[in-house]
Amino acid sequence: MTEASGANYNLSVGGDVPGQIAVGHHNTVSRVEAGGDSTQNVGVDLTGLRAEFERLRAQLPTDGPLRDQAAERVDELEEAVTAAEPDLSTMEYVRNWFARRLPELAGAVTGLIVHPAVGALVAAAGTGLAGEFLRRFGSTDGA
């Protein structure tokens, strides 16, 4: 990169860069730290996300042996998604549980996991978690 003043800059970045990089003259870099709660770090519509969980709960079987188990899995999923650091293992477990036990609802569960608000919560938790989310679920919506 060459500026009009004739100054030359060579930049080589390798590996993970967890922060900002500035090249040139008279640069200013600012950083704002937000609170530890990931729901405060991003403009996440938690009300809309919780409404999606309620829609899923309304689709659960009204009776039978799987009713209570399914409701428990949905509660686990909601807790895993909205934690300060989303729990990807629980998300994956719940998705697989529905795929095996109530396959007719597996799509709705997967839709919740890859919901843009969930992607934003995962992204707010850090790039390492976002990369693992992508590996497990193949979506970076909102991330």
Secondary structure by P-SEA (a helix, b strand, c coil): ccccccbbbbbbbcccccbbbbcccbbbbbbbbcccccccccccaaaaaaaaaaaaaaaccccccaaaaaaaaaaaaaaaaacccccaaaaaaaaaaaacccccaaaaaaaaaacaaaaaaaaaacaaaaaaaaaaccccccc
